[in-house]
């Protein structure tokens, strides 16, 4: 089997509500959709969501890499030799992790379609559904509580609050969320906004809230800072932006700097790399969460199928598609009362209207 045709489309996606995190405000996003076709009639789809902060790519850089490298490189390749393809392609893409993820995703989708099985089962299959958190960006207190109430009415039972700009406001929001919604799970993401001392103060003053875990409290590149938070608290500390590859995971795990990892398909360069990172984390006794950035439903589906295939991926934060207004992928998974269910269709279940 050979790849005979490779094409892509750029999606300029609008968000229904801009959101703010510790280092930026986001109102729109760009995704790229890759389509690979073979001489046997099989098709695979992949998604790239370049983000200059998270993946190190601008949309312009990603598009140039897709046109000049990915399209000519893939043509004529045997998709069943995916490890060879990815190993040869990775050094050509330099830091373009979401573009590599897109290729990895499309090849896996194609092979699972050939075998007529959902991707999570092709990857090994461990569970059939997983609960996802839903995220509230940095908003005033009243809006935070109003948004939480709306999400809970929709059936979500896990809320992740973004913070990192104001310690006092973050503490107040968490305390009020717990007071108003005593039965939900609460998670907190500092998005690198705190010093170690501030992060420990946040923990001390929210003990009664019962925060499930504390994500990326301190800046990337300062392992000893996140390590101080881990040593100075009893709450699980999760690395997100600090985890971009297997080496990062091994270093942070070996040093005892963290308790958990957030694995994002776009950030780490694909499902295969995500599986390696999860294995390293599991060997160190670190639980994993699958996360996302601003991705259309195809990208979210990839994260879902990865999570469903691995026992150690116990948590999900797969809500990046919910605010996208012009998402072309519909019905490739189901979200019901905060629980994500995959499609029974083969591969990622995508039926695209893209040309």
C-alpha positions as CSV (number, residue, x, y, z in Angstrom):
1,X,0.0,0.0,0.0
2,X,1.3,3.4,-0.9
3,X,0.2,7.0,-0.3
4,X,-0.8,8.4,-3.6
5,X,-2.3,11.8,-2.7
6,X,-1.7,14.2,0.2
7,X,-3.6,17.4,0.7
8,X,-4.4,19.9,3.5
9,X,-6.8,22.7,4.3
10,X,-6.3,25.6,6.7
11,X,-9.2,26.3,9.1
12,X,-9.4,29.8,10.5
13,X,-11.6,29.1,13.5
14,X,-13.6,31.6,15.6
15,X,-14.2,31.2,19.3
16,X,-17.7,32.0,20.7
17,X,-16.1,33.6,23.8
18,X,-12.5,34.9,24.2
19,X,-10.7,33.6,27.2
20,X,-7.8,34.7,29.3
21,X,-5.1,32.7,31.0
22,X,-2.0,33.9,32.8
23,X,0.0,34.8,29.7
24,X,-2.5,35.6,27.0
25,X,-6.0,36.2,25.8
26,X,-7.3,34.1,23.0
27,X,-10.2,34.9,20.6
28,X,-9.4,32.7,17.5
29,X,-7.3,29.8,16.4
30,X,-5.9,28.2,13.3
31,X,-6.0,24.5,12.6
32,X,-4.8,22.5,9.6
33,X,-6.4,19.3,8.4
34,X,-4.3,16.8,6.6
35,X,-5.8,14.2,4.3
36,X,-3.8,11.2,3.1
37,X,-5.1,8.8,0.4
38,X,-3.7,5.5,-0.8
39,X,-3.8,3.3,-3.8
40,X,-6.0,0.8,-1.9
41,X,-8.7,3.4,-1.3
42,X,-8.0,4.0,2.3
43,X,-8.0,7.6,3.7
44,X,-6.7,9.1,7.0
45,X,-7.2,12.5,8.6
46,X,-5.0,14.4,10.9
47,X,-5.2,17.8,12.7
48,X,-2.5,20.4,13.6
49,X,-3.2,23.2,16.0
50,X,0.0,25.4,16.0
51,X,0.4,27.7,19.0
52,X,3.5,29.8,19.4
53,X,3.6,29.4,23.2
54,X,2.6,25.7,23.5
55,X,4.0,24.1,20.3
56,X,6.5,26.7,19.3
57,X,4.9,27.3,15.9
58,X,3.0,30.1,14.2
59,X,0.3,29.2,11.7
60,X,2.5,30.7,9.0
61,X,5.5,28.5,9.9
62,X,3.3,25.4,10.2
63,X,1.7,26.0,6.8
64,X,5.1,26.4,5.2
65,X,6.3,23.1,6.7
66,X,3.2,21.3,5.5
67,X,3.4,22.6,2.0
68,X,7.2,22.3,1.5
69,X,8.0,19.3,3.6
70,X,5.1,17.1,4.6
71,X,3.2,16.9,1.3
72,X,6.1,15.9,-0.9
73,X,7.7,13.7,1.9
74,X,4.6,11.5,2.4
75,X,3.8,10.8,-1.2
76,X,4.8,7.3,-2.2
77,X,5.4,6.2,1.4
78,X,3.9,3.0,2.8
79,X,1.7,4.0,5.7
80,X,2.2,0.7,7.4
81,X,5.9,1.7,7.9
82,X,4.8,4.6,10.2
83,X,7.7,4.4,12.7
84,X,10.1,4.8,9.8
85,X,8.1,7.7,8.4
86,X,7.9,9.6,11.7
87,X,11.6,9.0,12.5
88,X,12.7,10.4,9.2
89,X,10.2,13.3,9.2
90,X,10.8,14.5,12.8
91,X,14.3,16.1,12.2
92,X,12.9,17.8,9.0
93,X,10.2,19.6,11.0
94,X,12.5,20.9,13.7
95,X,10.2,22.3,16.4
96,X,6.9,21.9,14.6
97,X,5.3,19.5,17.1
98,X,1.7,20.0,16.0
99,X,2.6,19.3,12.3
100,X,4.3,16.1,13.3
101,X,1.2,15.2,15.5
102,X,-1.0,15.8,12.5
103,X,1.0,13.3,10.4
104,X,1.1,10.7,13.2
105,X,-2.7,11.1,13.7
106,X,-3.5,10.8,10.0
107,X,-1.4,7.6,9.5
108,X,-2.9,6.0,12.6
109,X,-6.4,6.9,11.5
110,X,-5.7,5.4,8.1
111,X,-4.3,2.1,9.5
112,X,-7.2,1.7,12.0
113,X,-9.7,2.4,9.1
114,X,-8.0,-0.3,7.1
115,X,-8.5,-2.7,10.0
116,X,-12.1,-1.5,10.4
117,X,-11.6,-0.7,14.2
118,X,-11.9,2.4,16.3
119,X,-8.5,3.9,16.9
120,X,-8.5,3.4,20.7
121,X,-9.1,-0.3,20.3
122,X,-6.3,-0.5,17.6
123,X,-4.0,1.2,20.2
124,X,-4.8,-1.4,22.8
125,X,-8.1,-0.3,24.3
126,X,-8.5,0.0,28.1
127,X,-11.8,1.9,28.7
128,X,-14.8,3.0,26.7
129,X,-15.4,6.5,28.1
130,X,-13.8,9.1,30.3
131,X,-15.0,12.2,32.2
132,X,-13.6,15.5,31.1
133,X,-13.2,18.7,33.0
134,X,-14.4,22.0,31.5
135,X,-12.3,25.1,31.9
136,X,-13.1,28.6,33.1
137,X,-10.6,31.2,32.1
138,X,-9.6,34.2,34.2
139,X,-12.8,36.2,34.8
140,X,-14.2,38.4,37.6
141,X,-15.6,36.5,40.5
142,X,-19.3,37.0,39.6
143,X,-18.7,35.8,36.1
144,X,-16.7,32.8,37.3
145,X,-19.6,31.7,39.5
146,X,-22.2,32.3,36.7
147,X,-20.1,30.3,34.2
148,X,-19.6,27.5,36.6
149,X,-23.4,27.3,37.3
150,X,-24.1,27.1,33.5
151,X,-21.5,24.3,33.1
152,X,-23.0,22.3,36.0
153,X,-26.5,22.8,34.5
154,X,-25.1,21.2,31.3
155,X,-24.0,18.1,33.4
156,X,-20.3,18.8,33.9
157,X,-19.0,17.7,37.3
158,X,-15.4,18.7,37.0
159,X,-14.3,22.3,36.7
160,X,-10.8,23.5,36.1
161,X,-10.1,27.1,37.0
162,X,-7.4,29.1,35.3
163,X,-5.4,31.6,37.4
164,X,-1.9,32.9,37.9
165,X,-2.5,36.7,37.6
166,X,-3.7,37.4,41.1
167,X,-3.1,35.1,44.1
168,X,-5.8,36.7,46.2
169,X,-8.4,36.6,43.5
170,X,-7.6,33.0,42.7
171,X,-8.0,32.0,46.3
172,X,-11.3,33.9,46.6
173,X,-12.7,32.2,43.5
174,X,-11.8,28.7,44.6
175,X,-13.3,29.3,48.1
176,X,-16.5,30.6,46.5
177,X,-16.7,27.9,44.0
178,X,-16.6,25.3,46.7
179,X,-19.1,27.1,48.8
180,X,-21.6,27.4,46.0
181,X,-21.0,24.0,44.4
182,X,-20.0,21.6,47.2
183,X,-20.2,18.3,45.2
184,X,-18.1,19.1,42.1
185,X,-14.5,18.3,41.5
186,X,-12.2,21.4,41.3
187,X,-8.9,21.6,39.6
188,X,-6.6,24.6,39.4
189,X,-4.2,25.6,36.6
190,X,-1.6,28.3,37.5
191,X,-0.3,28.5,33.9
192,X,3.2,29.4,35.1
193,X,1.9,32.5,36.9
194,X,3.2,31.8,40.5
195,X,6.4,31.9,42.3
196,X,7.0,28.8,44.5
197,X,6.1,30.9,47.6
198,X,2.8,32.0,46.1
199,X,1.9,28.5,45.0
200,X,2.5,27.2,48.5
201,X,0.4,30.0,49.9
202,X,-2.4,29.1,47.4
203,X,-2.3,25.5,48.7
204,X,-2.3,26.5,52.4
205,X,-5.3,28.9,51.9
206,X,-7.3,26.5,49.8
207,X,-6.8,23.3,51.8
208,X,-10.5,23.2,52.8
209,X,-11.6,23.6,49.2
210,X,-10.3,20.1,48.3
211,X,-8.6,20.9,45.1
212,X,-8.0,17.7,43.2
213,X,-4.6,18.8,41.7
214,X,-2.6,21.9,41.0
215,X,-1.3,22.3,37.4
216,X,1.9,24.0,36.3
217,X,2.2,26.6,39.1
218,X,5.6,27.9,38.1
219,X,7.5,28.9,35.0
220,X,9.0,26.4,32.6
221,X,12.7,25.7,32.8
222,X,13.0,26.1,36.5
223,X,12.7,22.5,37.7
224,X,13.7,23.4,41.3
225,X,10.8,25.9,41.5
226,X,8.1,23.4,40.7
227,X,9.9,20.9,42.9
228,X,9.7,23.3,45.8
229,X,5.9,23.4,45.4
230,X,5.7,19.6,45.2
231,X,7.9,19.3,48.4
232,X,6.0,22.0,50.2
233,X,2.4,20.8,49.6
234,X,0.3,17.7,50.0
235,X,-1.7,18.3,46.8
236,X,-0.7,16.5,43.6
237,X,1.4,18.9,41.4
238,X,1.0,18.4,37.6
239,X,3.5,19.5,34.9
240,X,2.0,20.8,31.7
241,X,4.1,23.3,29.8
242,X,7.2,21.7,31.3
243,X,6.4,18.4,29.5
244,X,7.2,18.5,25.8
245,X,8.9,15.2,25.3
246,X,10.1,12.0,26.9
247,X,13.3,13.6,28.1
248,X,11.4,16.3,30.0
249,X,9.2,13.6,31.6
250,X,12.2,11.4,32.6
251,X,14.1,14.4,34.1
252,X,11.2,15.7,36.1
253,X,10.2,12.2,37.3
254,X,13.8,11.2,38.2
255,X,14.2,14.4,40.2
256,X,11.0,13.9,42.1
257,X,9.9,17.4,41.0
258,X,6.2,16.5,40.1
259,X,3.4,14.1,40.8
260,X,1.5,14.1,37.6
261,X,1.8,15.0,33.9
262,X,-0.5,16.7,31.4
263,X,0.1,15.1,28.0
264,X,-1.2,17.2,25.0
265,X,-1.0,15.5,21.6
266,X,-0.2,18.8,19.8
267,X,2.5,19.8,22.3
268,X,4.4,16.5,22.3
269,X,4.2,15.7,18.6
270,X,1.6,13.0,18.3
271,X,-0.1,10.0,19.8
272,X,3.0,7.8,19.5
273,X,5.1,10.2,21.5
274,X,2.3,10.6,24.0
275,X,2.3,6.9,24.6
276,X,6.1,6.9,25.3
277,X,5.7,9.8,27.7
278,X,2.9,8.0,29.5
279,X,5.0,4.9,29.8
280,X,7.8,6.9,31.4
281,X,5.3,8.6,33.8
282,X,3.8,5.2,34.7
283,X,7.1,3.7,35.4
284,X,7.8,6.5,37.8
285,X,4.4,6.2,39.5
286,X,3.1,9.4,38.0
287,X,-0.5,9.5,36.8
288,X,-1.4,11.2,33.5
289,X,-4.0,13.5,32.2
290,X,-4.7,14.1,28.5
291,X,-5.1,17.8,27.7
292,X,-5.7,19.9,24.7
293,X,-5.3,23.4,23.2
294,X,-7.7,25.1,20.8
295,X,-8.5,22.2,18.6
296,X,-11.4,21.2,16.4
297,X,-13.2,18.0,17.2
298,X,-10.8,15.9,15.1
299,X,-7.9,17.0,17.4
300,X,-10.0,16.3,20.5
301,X,-10.9,12.9,19.1
302,X,-7.2,12.0,18.9
303,X,-6.7,12.9,22.6
304,X,-9.8,10.9,23.5
305,X,-8.7,7.8,21.7
306,X,-5.3,8.0,23.3
307,X,-6.8,8.4,26.7
308,X,-9.1,5.4,26.2
309,X,-6.2,3.2,25.2
310,X,-4.1,3.6,28.3
311,X,-4.8,2.6,32.0
312,X,-2.5,5.3,33.4
313,X,-4.3,8.2,31.6
314,X,-6.9,8.6,34.3
315,X,-7.9,12.2,33.7
316,X,-9.0,14.2,30.7
317,X,-9.2,17.9,30.0
318,X,-10.7,17.7,26.5
319,X,-12.9,20.8,26.0
320,X,-10.9,22.8,23.5
321,X,-13.5,22.3,20.7
322,X,-16.6,23.6,22.7
323,X,-16.1,27.3,21.9
324,X,-15.2,26.8,18.2
325,X,-18.1,28.2,16.1
326,X,-17.1,26.8,12.7
327,X,-15.9,23.3,13.5
328,X,-16.3,21.1,10.3
329,X,-16.1,17.8,12.2
330,X,-19.4,16.6,13.7
331,X,-20.5,13.4,15.5
332,X,-17.1,11.8,15.8
333,X,-17.5,11.4,19.5
334,X,-20.3,12.1,22.0
335,X,-20.2,14.4,25.1
336,X,-23.0,13.7,27.5
337,X,-23.1,15.1,31.1
338,X,-19.4,15.7,31.1
339,X,-18.5,12.2,29.8
340,X,-16.8,11.6,26.5
341,X,-17.7,8.6,24.4
342,X,-15.9,7.6,21.2
343,X,-17.6,6.8,17.9
344,X,-18.0,3.2,16.9
345,X,-16.7,4.0,13.5
346,X,-13.3,2.9,12.4
347,X,-10.2,5.1,13.0
348,X,-11.0,8.5,14.5
349,X,-14.5,8.3,13.1
350,X,-14.1,11.4,11.0
351,X,-16.2,12.1,8.0
352,X,-15.0,15.4,6.6
353,X,-16.7,17.8,4.3
354,X,-13.3,19.2,3.3
355,X,-12.2,18.9,-0.3
